[in-house]
Amino acid sequence: MKVVAGENFADPSFSADLIGWQKVHGRHVLPWQNTRDAYLIWLSEIMLQQTQVSAVLGYYARFLERFPTVRDLACAPVEDVMAQWSGLGYYTRARNLHKCAQRVVAEYDGVFPSDPLLLAELPGIGRSTAAAISAFSSGTRAAIMDGNVKRVFARVFGIDTYPGERKTEEMMWRRAEALLPELGIESYTQGLMDMGATLCTRSSPSCERCPMQPRCVAFSTDRTKDLPVRKPKKASPEKHAVMLAIIDGGQVLLEQRPPSGIWGGLLSLPELDGHLLAEDDEVEAADDDALMLAVGKFGEMESHERLSTVTHVFTHYKLHIAPYRVTLARRLAMAAESGHVWYDAAKIADAPLPAPIKKLLLELVGDSKAAQQRMF
């Protein structure tokens, strides 16, 4: 650990208070707790990156049912992994999860290393995640530094600079390492996570129940709403996309997206011109000739219908999707390497699709079934 002149962050009472609180008031029955199985712990840590526990629980259970061991995950086709992850967001995590499992099997014979430095070299595992996995699976004294910890530290110690700024983050890491307890690393690490998730929350902290209240600088100076310092805001760009929902013979035409970038590795609907910058949320109607040209690669267009705009917010821009429902008079054969596939509409619920696209197609498929039933 780098030592900076004048810094003295060591305080055994901090970890003692936190461990005592966690043992009585913390979370103890989550499905990835009470185990030393690094696979179960690693999977939960990756799923919980930028995602709340309540959203992860169902995915975690279904994922383990499909991939009960790291070898099962490593051997599975990446399409199966993406399908199980579909709807959880931040899809790079799923691709890295698959790559990491393959590395663990190939390089460590299916056993995760206990050294945080070795863990941090694996795909999708950064310094903080490596420390958490090692602490929970092996009892290693290693410091974590996720969003919850940054919020707790910023408030308790009155850190009034943006935590994402390099000097501030480095200082927080030095403090985190200095505060590590000699014993009880598991309860201490879980306590930091629990406190940030259940007490020291972003918008409504429960200061009256917090064991750190007597030492909390933010509480004593009435700055809990101001700390941690927010990242300077940038205007979120607006983008438009025209997507083609081509449905024919009980099947939907889908395209494979590139392995990196937005919705990387997933299936989605064919697009007319990609995601284009725009000034507002109004998506202009697609030109009929452009539609016919785009659809013509897959068959002869019989009819098309503009559907309601779908808006999806990414972390760095807002996308307004103009979907067009297209029917074909005749379908053309496609080359296997075209990057497109006709997918059974009845199986759309299990397809590796982005959440907004899956929702749109499920509604379309449901409407089609209802229309067919009305005909008989």
C-alpha positions in Angstrom: 0.0 0.0 0.0 1.3 3.4 -0.9 1.8 5.7 2.1 1.4 9.5 1.7 3.0 11.8 4.2 0.6 13.2 6.7 -2.0 10.5 6.2 -3.1 8.3 9.0 -6.3 6.5 8.1 -5.9 3.5 10.5 -8.9 3.3 13.0 -9.6 -0.2 14.4 -12.9 1.1 16.0 -14.4 1.7 12.6 -14.1 -2.0 11.6 -15.1 -3.1 15.1 -18.3 -1.0 15.0 -19.1 -2.2 11.4 -18.5 -5.9 12.1 -20.7 -5.7 15.3 -23.5 -4.0 13.4 -23.3 -6.5 10.4 -23.5 -9.5 12.7 -26.8 -8.3 14.2 -28.4 -6.2 11.5 -26.8 -7.2 8.2 -27.9 -9.5 5.5 -27.2 -13.2 6.1 -29.5 -15.3 3.9 -28.8 -14.2 0.4 -28.4 -17.3 -1.9 -24.7 -16.6 -2.5 -23.9 -16.2 1.3 -22.8 -18.9 3.8 -20.6 -20.6 1.2 -16.9 -20.7 0.3 -17.7 -21.7 -3.3 -15.8 -19.2 -5.4 -18.0 -19.9 -8.4 -21.2 -19.0 -6.6 -19.6 -15.9 -5.1 -18.0 -14.8 -8.4 -21.3 -15.1 -10.3 -23.1 -13.0 -7.7 -20.5 -10.3 -7.7 -20.6 -10.0 -11.4 -24.4 -9.8 -11.5 -24.4 -7.3 -8.7 -22.2 -4.8 -10.6 -24.4 -1.8 -11.2 -27.5 -3.9 -10.5 -29.6 -4.2 -7.3 -30.0 -7.4 -5.3 -33.8 -7.5 -6.0 -33.2 -7.6 -9.7 -30.4 -10.2 -9.5 -32.1 -12.9 -7.4 -34.3 -14.4 -10.1 -31.5 -14.3 -12.7 -29.0 -15.8 -10.3 -31.2 -18.8 -9.6 -32.0 -19.5 -13.2 -28.4 -19.0 -14.3 -27.2 -21.6 -11.7 -30.0 -24.0 -12.8 -28.7 -23.8 -16.4 -24.9 -23.6 -15.5 -24.4 -25.3 -12.1 -20.6 -25.3 -12.3 -17.9 -23.2 -13.9 -17.2 -26.0 -16.3 -20.8 -26.1 -17.4 -20.6 -22.4 -18.1 -17.2 -22.6 -19.9 -18.5 -25.4 -22.2 -21.8 -23.7 -23.1 -22.3 -21.8 -26.3 -22.0 -18.0 -25.7 -25.5 -17.7 -27.2 -26.9 -19.7 -24.3 -25.1 -17.5 -21.8 -26.5 -14.3 -23.5 -30.0 -15.7 -23.5 -29.9 -16.4 -19.7 -28.5 -12.9 -19.2 -31.1 -11.2 -21.4 -32.8 -8.4 -19.6 -30.2 -7.9 -16.9 -28.4 -5.2 -18.9 -24.7 -4.3 -19.2 -24.2 -7.2 -21.6 -20.4 -6.9 -21.6 -20.6 -8.6 -18.2 -22.1 -11.7 -19.7 -19.5 -12.0 -22.5 -16.7 -11.5 -19.9 -18.4 -14.0 -17.6 -18.2 -16.7 -20.3 -14.6 -15.8 -21.2 -13.6 -15.8 -17.5 -15.1 -19.3 -17.0 -13.1 -20.6 -19.9 -9.9 -19.1 -18.5 -10.5 -20.6 -15.1 -11.1 -24.0 -16.6 -8.1 -23.8 -19.0 -5.6 -22.1 -16.6 -6.7 -23.2 -13.2 -8.4 -26.5 -13.8 -11.8 -25.1 -12.9 -10.7 -23.7 -9.5 -10.7 -20.0 -9.0 -7.4 -18.6 -7.6 -7.5 -17.2 -4.1 -5.0 -14.4 -4.8 -6.9 -11.1 -5.6 -4.0 -10.1 -8.0 -4.6 -13.3 -10.0 -8.4 -12.9 -9.9 -8.1 -9.3 -11.2 -6.3 -10.5 -14.3 -9.4 -12.5 -15.4 -12.0 -11.0 -17.8 -14.6 -8.8 -16.1 -13.0 -8.9 -12.6 -11.5 -5.6 -11.4 -9.6 -4.8 -8.3 -12.7 -4.4 -6.0 -14.5 -7.5 -7.3 -11.4 -9.6 -7.0 -11.0 -8.5 -3.3 -14.7 -9.4 -2.6 -14.4 -12.8 -4.2 -11.2 -13.6 -2.3 -12.5 -12.3 1.0 -15.7 -14.3 0.9 -14.2 -17.5 -0.6 -10.8 -17.6 1.2 -10.9 -15.0 4.0 -8.2 -12.8 2.4 -7.6 -9.4 3.8 -8.3 -7.3 0.7 -10.1 -4.0 0.4 -13.2 -3.4 -1.8 -14.2 -0.1 -3.3 -17.5 -0.1 -5.1 -20.2 2.6 -5.3 -21.6 1.7 -1.9 -18.2 2.0 -0.2 -17.4 5.3 -1.9 -20.7 6.7 -0.7 -20.2 5.5 2.9 -16.6 6.8 3.0 -17.5 10.1 1.4 -20.2 10.7 4.1 -18.5 9.2 7.2 -15.2 10.9 6.5 -16.5 14.1 4.8 -14.7 13.6 1.5 -15.9 16.6 -0.5 -14.3 15.9 -3.9 -15.8 13.7 -6.7 -14.9 10.0 -5.9 -14.4 9.3 -9.6 -11.6 11.8 -9.8 -8.2 9.9 -9.8 -6.6 11.5 -6.8 -9.8 11.1 -4.7 -10.2 7.5 -5.7 -6.6 6.7 -4.9 -6.9 8.3 -1.5 -10.1 6.3 -0.9 -8.2 3.1 -1.7 -5.5 4.0 0.8 -8.1 4.6 3.4 -9.9 1.3 2.6 -6.7 -0.6 3.0 -5.7 1.1 6.3 -9.2 0.3 7.8 -9.1 -3.4 7.1 -9.5 -5.5 10.3 -7.1 -8.2 11.4 -10.0 -10.6 11.9 -13.5 -10.9 10.5 -12.9 -9.7 7.0 -16.0 -11.5 5.7 -18.3 -9.6 8.1 -16.5 -6.4 7.5 -16.7 -6.6 3.7 -20.4 -7.7 3.9 -21.0 -4.9 6.3 -19.7 -2.2 4.0 -22.0 -3.6 1.2 -25.0 -3.9 3.5 -24.5 -0.4 5.0 -24.4 1.2 1.6 -27.3 -0.8 0.2 -29.7 -0.6 3.2 -28.7 2.4 5.4 -26.4 4.8 3.7 -28.5 4.9 0.5 -28.1 7.5 -2.2 -31.4 9.5 -1.7 -32.9 8.5 1.7 -30.2 7.5 4.2 -31.4 6.0 7.5 -29.0 8.0 9.7 -31.0 7.3 12.8 -30.1 3.6 12.5 -26.6 3.9 11.4 -23.7 2.8 13.7 -21.5 5.3 12.1 -23.7 8.3 13.0 -21.5 9.5 15.9 -18.5 9.8 13.7 -20.2 10.7 10.4 -19.0 14.1 9.1 -21.9 14.4 6.6 -24.5 13.9 9.4 -22.9 16.3 11.8 -22.6 19.0 9.2 -26.0 18.4 7.6 -24.4 17.4 4.2 -25.8 13.9 3.6 -27.6 15.2 0.5 -24.4 16.8 -0.8 -22.0 13.9 -0.3 -20.7 12.1 -2.2 -20.0 14.9 -4.7 -21.9 14.2 -7.9 -20.2 13.8 -11.2 -20.6 16.9 -13.3 -23.6 16.4 -15.6 -23.4 16.2 -19.3 -26.4 16.5 -21.6 -27.6 13.1 -22.7 -27.6 12.8 -26.5 -30.8 11.8 -28.3 -30.5 9.1 -31.0 -33.0 7.6 -33.4 -33.2 4.2 -35.0 -35.6 2.6 -37.5 -36.0 -1.2 -36.8 -37.7 -3.8 -39.0 -40.0 -6.4 -37.3 -40.3 -8.7 -40.3 -42.7 -11.5 -39.4 -43.4 -14.4 -41.8 -44.7 -17.9 -41.4 -44.6 -17.8 -37.6 -41.0 -16.6 -37.5 -39.3 -13.3 -36.9 -36.2 -12.1 -38.7 -33.4 -11.3 -36.3 -29.8 -10.1 -36.8 -26.7 -10.9 -34.8 -25.2 -7.7 -33.4 -21.4 -7.2 -33.3 -19.6 -8.7 -30.2 -18.8 -5.3 -28.8 -20.8 -2.1 -28.4 -24.4 -1.5 -27.6 -26.2 -4.9 -27.1 -23.1 -6.6 -28.2 -23.4 -10.3 -28.9 -27.2 -10.3 -28.7 -29.8 -10.8 -31.4 -31.9 -7.8 -32.3 -34.1 -6.5 -35.1 -32.5 -5.4 -38.4 -31.9 -1.6 -38.5 -32.2 0.8 -41.4 -29.2 3.1 -40.7 -28.0 2.4 -37.2 -28.4 4.7 -34.2 -28.3 8.3 -35.6 -27.9 11.5 -33.6 -31.0 13.7 -33.5 -32.2 16.9 -31.9 -35.4 15.6 -30.2 -37.4 12.5 -29.6 -39.4 12.7 -32.8 -38.4 9.9 -35.2 -39.0 10.8 -38.9 -41.0 8.2 -40.9 -38.8 5.9 -43.0 -38.8 6.5 -46.7 -40.8 3.8 -48.6 -38.1 3.2 -51.1 -35.5 2.8 -48.3 -37.8 0.3 -46.6 -38.3 -1.7 -49.7 -34.6 -1.8 -50.4 -33.8 -2.9 -46.8 -36.5 -5.6 -46.8 -35.7 -6.7 -50.3 -32.6 -8.6 -49.1 -35.0 -10.9 -47.2 -38.0 -11.1 -49.5 -40.7 -9.3 -51.3 -42.5 -6.8 -49.0 -46.3 -7.2 -48.9 -47.1 -4.5 -46.4 -45.6 -2.4 -43.6 -47.0 -0.5 -40.6 -45.3 2.1 -38.5 -45.7 1.2 -34.8 -45.5 3.4 -31.7 -42.0 4.8 -30.9 -40.1 2.9 -28.2 -37.7 4.8 -26.0 -34.8 3.2 -24.2 -32.3 5.0 -22.0 -28.6 3.9 -22.0 -26.1 5.2 -19.6 -24.7 7.6 -22.2 -27.6 8.4 -24.6 -31.3 8.0 -25.1 -32.5 5.9 -28.1 -35.9 6.4 -29.8 -36.8 3.4 -31.8 -39.3 3.6 -34.7 -40.4 0.0 -35.3 -42.0 -1.1 -38.5 -44.0 -4.3 -38.7 -43.4 -5.8 -42.1 -45.1 -8.8 -43.8 -43.7 -10.6 -46.8 -45.4 -11.8 -50.0 -42.4 -14.1 -50.6 -39.4 -15.0 -48.5 -35.9 -15.2 -50.1 -33.3 -17.8 -49.1 -30.4 -16.4 -47.0 -26.7 -17.3 -46.9 -25.8 -19.0 -43.6 -23.1 -16.4 -43.0 -25.4 -13.4 -43.5 -25.6 -12.7 -39.8 -29.4 -13.0 -39.9 -31.7 -15.8 -38.7 -35.4 -16.6 -38.8 -36.4 -17.3 -35.2 -39.6 -19.1 -34.1 -42.0 -16.5 -32.7 -43.2 -19.0 -30.1 -39.7 -19.0 -28.6 -39.1 -15.3 -28.5 -39.4 -15.2 -24.7 -36.2 -17.3 -24.5 -34.2 -15.5 -27.2 -31.0 -13.6 -26.3 -32.6 -10.2 -27.1 -32.2 -6.8 -25.5 -35.1 -6.1 -23.0 -36.9 -3.4 -25.1 -36.7 -5.5 -28.2 -38.0 -8.6 -26.5 -40.9 -6.7 -25.0 -41.8 -5.2 -28.4 -41.7 -8.6 -30.1 -43.7 -10.4 -27.3 -46.4 -7.8 -27.8 -46.3 -8.2 -31.6 -46.4 -12.0 -31.4 -49.3 -11.8 -28.9 -51.2 -9.4 -31.2 -50.7 -11.8 -34.2 -52.0 -14.7 -32.2 -55.1 -12.8 -31.1 -55.7 -11.7 -34.7 -55.5 -15.3 -36.0 -57.9 -16.5 -33.3 -60.4 -13.8 -34.3 -60.4 -15.1 -37.9 -61.7 -18.6 -36.8 
